[in-house]
Amino acid sequence: MSTQSAPSQSRAIAQALRRDCNIAASAFVVFGLDDRGEPFELRSDKLDYLRPQLARSAAWRDLVSYVDGLPPAFGRGGPQIYPSDEPEWVDVASQVTTDSDESRRASFSQSNQQLRKAEKSKSLAEDDDDENEDWSVVGADIEPEEQQVVRFPIEDRKEVIAILGRRLDQMQQLACKVILKAWIRAIEPKKQSNYPYVASDKKKKQEAEKNGMKKRTKSKDGPLVPPWWPSTPEEWWSSIPHSACAGLEEVRHKEPDHLRKDERLVLGVHILLHQAQQESGIDLLVHSTKDCVLQFDQDSQNGDDRRGKRDMFLNDIYTLAQHYSDFVTDGIGQMATL
């Protein structure tokens, strides 16, 4: 008698939504309270790929507005939600508290507004690479037929690095963040367990310990940074055609979302060079981004056009990286044409 394994929680919820509610959900998050009054969270398998699209939706904004507008009585035995750094699946996230005092609630509301302003100011100061980035500066607005054809021997490592860095820059940083996170998940599926970001940041580590998260932040014996992370400056960083890369002293061990543009470019090229030396290493990266939804442009007039160009740049990255991998692993020399 054969036994059929039970579906995962994510799949079971997806099946129930389709069967009982006639909703074909691509991504979802379920927050609730169990019969003991304890909060729980269930997320779909594809949420990481679709979270930028979900976080920008009107439905999410309505939910946040609704929770922010709940009366203080909601705090009696239930969750109150306010912006914080956790969980990491959405830019403006939620966290649970059980304070039920009305004046405390008002104090939280005021401090949260100040926190939002401070975080927004900090984000704008650190990141110069949001959706308003100027495409023309790095040639990202160039048409395919206008793209200059480049031919060079694949053993020219400096040229390989320069073109990989330029194409990552042309991808634009919103797409670059999603791609880097997909690559990292593919290379190190258990990264947060083996090399947690929070343990490598002293400030976050102190905050985590203060909040009783010592178990999560306790690291294993060995380096806090994975071996494939660009932890020390290398001469080739200056080959990336972005002026800040040459003077970069380190790539901080943070999520790509929280890195500066120059750090992301170095990290991206470093991962490509590392994977080029592994068997089927580039194939792993290609597979990791097949399901990525790079839908960042809200402008319906040029959104499809921009996504098409991103596809072109990403294809160039993978093609060149595979040629370079063939050279370093099998000694196959050829003229690269892009």
N, C-alpha and C positions, 0 to 999 in steps of 0.2 A: 504493500500500500504506500503510495507516494504522498509525501507531505509537501505542501506549498508554503514557502516562507511568507510571513506577514509583510505587507508593504511598509515602507518607512513612514514615519509620521508625516513628512512632507508630501509624499505621494498619496497617503491616505486622505489628507486634507484636500489635495487637488482633486482626487476622485470624488469626494463628497461634494465639493463645490460644483463640479461638472454634473454629477448625478442629481443632486437635490436642489441646486440653485441655478442650473443651466449656465454656469459661468466657467469659461475655459481660462483659468488663471495662469499667466506666465510666471508671475512672482507675487508673493504675499508675505505678510507678517501678521501673526496672531498674538495679541496681548490679552491677558485675562487674569482672573483670580480662580484658584481651585477651591474645592469645598472647605479647605482650611483657612481660606483668605490669603493664601500665598500667591504672589504674582508669578506668572509664567510667560514665556515667549517662545513661539515656534516660527521658524522662517523657512521659506522654500529654498530648494537647492540652487536655483538660478538667481536668487536675490542679489548676490554680489555683482552679477553682470548687469542687472537692470536697476540697481539702486539709484543711479543718477537720474534716470527717467522718472522713477517713482517719487524721489525727493522733490522734483520740480513740478509735480502734478498738482492741480487745483484740489484734488481730493485730499492729498496729504496736508496742504495748507489749511483746508477746512477742518481737518482733524486736530491739527495743532491749535488753531483758533478756538475750537470747541473746548479742548482740554484747558487751555489758558483761561477760558471764561467760566469754568466750573465754580460753583459757590464753595466757600470754605468747608461746608458740611461734608463735601465729597471726601475730605481728608480723613473722616472718622472711620477708620478701618479699611480705607481704600487708598489707591495710589494717587499722588499728585505728581504731575509730570512737568518738568522744567528743563531748559537747555543745559547740557553738560557734554563731556567728552565721550561718554559711554551710553549705549553701545556704539560700536564703530561702523554700523551698517548705514548710517545716514548722517549727512553733514550737520543738521540741527537735530540732535538726538534727544532721548528722553531718559529720565532716571526716576527712581521711586523714593518717596519719603512718606512718612506717616504722621507728620505734624498737623494737628487739627486746630490750632489756635488761630482765630481770625486775624488778629493783629500780626501774627507771625506770617500768615499768608500774604498780607499786604506788604510786609517787609520783603518777603521773597520776591513778590512781583516787581517791586522797585529795583531790587538788587539784580534781578534777572535782566531787566531792561538795560541796566548799566553793563552787565556782563556781555549782553549781545553786542552793544556798541563797542566795548573794549575788544572783544574777539574779532569783530568785523574790521576794526581799525588795525589790529595786529595782522589779520589775514591779508589785508590790502597792502600793508607795509612789507610783508614777507614775500607775497606772491605778486609778480607782475605779469601773470600768465593766465588770466581767466578767459572767459568767453569773449571778452572785448579785445583780445590780443589782435594786433595789426597783422593781417595775413601778408601784406605786401612787403613787410620788413624782411622776412626770411624767404620770400618767393613762393609762399604757399598758395597764392592766388593765380599762379601761372597755369595756363591751359596745357593739356597733354601734348598737343602738337607744337607748343612753344618750348617744351622742356628740352634743354640742351642735352644732346647725346654725349656721354662721356665714355671713353675707352682707355683702359689702363691694365697693366699686368696684375693679376690677382695677388702676386707676392708683394706688391707695394702696400705694406701694412698701413703706412701713414695715410695713403689715399683711401684705403678701405675705411679707416676710422673716421676720416673727414666726411666721407659721403654718408656713412651710417649716422653720424652726429647731425649732419645737415638734414637728412630725411626725418629723423626724430623731431628736430626743431620744426620742420615744415608740417609735421603731423598736427601741430598745435598742442598746447599743454593739457587741455581737458582730455583729449584722446590719449595723450602720452601717459597720463596718470592711470587711466583704466587699463591700458596695455601693460604697463609695468606691473600693476597689481596682478594681472592675469599670469604674466610670466613668473612672478614670485610664487604664486600659488602652485604653478606647475612644477617648478624646480624644487620647492620645499613645501610639500603639502601640509606638514605639521610644524610650520615655522613658528607659530605663536607658542607652541609647546616647547620647541627646542631652542629657538632664538627669539624670544618675545621682544617686540619693540619697546614695551614699557620698561623692561629691565635695563635697556641700554641708555635710557634717558634719566639722569639723576633726579631732575625735578619731578618727573612723573613717578619714578620709583618711590620717592619720599611721600608723594601724595597717595600712592597706592597703599603703602604700608600704613599710613595714617588712617586710611579708610578700611583697614582690616583685610587687605588683599595680599598679604604676605605669601600665601600659597601660590598665587598666580605669578608673582614677580620673582620668586626664588628661582635662581638659575641653576642649571646643572654645572658640574665641573667642566671647565674648558672655556673657550672664548664665547663672549656674548654675541659676537657678530659672526654670521655664517661665512664659510670660506670663500663663497662666491661674491661676497659684498666688497666693493672697493673701499677698503678701510684705510689704506695709506696712499698718499699721492704718487702718481706715476707720470713719467715723462710724456707718455702718449696723450694725456689729458689735454695738453696744449694743442693737439692736432684737431680737436673738435672746434669747428668754426663758430664759437661763441666766446667772446672776449673774456668773460668771467671764469671760464673753465681753466684757463692757463694759470690763474692765480689761486685756484681752489686748494685749500689745505686738507679738506676732508669731505666725505659724503656722510652726513649724519645718519645714524641707524634709525630712521623714522619711516613711517609709511610714505609712499610717493606723494600722497595728497599734501603732506606737511613739509616736503622738501622744496628748496628753491629750484628755479628752472635749470641753473647750471648743474646742480647736484643730480637732477633727474636725467639730464643728458648724459652725464658721466656714468650714472648707474645703468642706463639703458644700453650704452655701448659696451660697458664692462660685462653685462649679462650676455650680450650677443657674442663677444669674444670668448667668454667662458664656455658657452654652449657650443661654439664652433669646434671646440676641442673634444667634445663628448660624442659618443656614438648616437646618432639620431637626435642630437641635441637641438638642432634648429627645427626639426620636425615637431619636437615637443612644444616649442614656442608657437609654431604655426597652429598646431591643434588647440593650444590654450586660448587663442583669440578668435577662433572660428565662430563661437557663440556670443562674442562680445557685441553688445548693441551700442555702437558709437553714435548715438543720437543726441548730440549736444546742441545743435543749432535750432533755436526756436523760430528763426526767420524762415517762413515757408517758401519765400522766393528764392533763397539760395542754399537752403539746408541740404537738399539732395546733391547739389553741385559740390558743396564742401565735402560731404561724405564720400562722393566719388573720388575726389582728389586725395582724401585720406587713404582710401583703398589703394590708390595708385602708389602713394608714398610707402605704405606698409608692404606692398608687394615688392617694391624696390629693395626695402630693408631685408626681407626674407630671401630674395633672390641673391643679393650680394653676400649675405651671411652664409648661405648654403655653398656658394662658390668658394668662399674663403675657407669654410669647413672642409670641403673636398681637398683643398690645397694643404691645409695643416694636418689633416688626418691621413690622407692617401697620397699626398704629393702630386695631385693633379693640377698642373699649371695651365692657365688659359688667360685669354684676354677678357676682362669683364666689360660688358657693355650695358650702360644704363641710360 
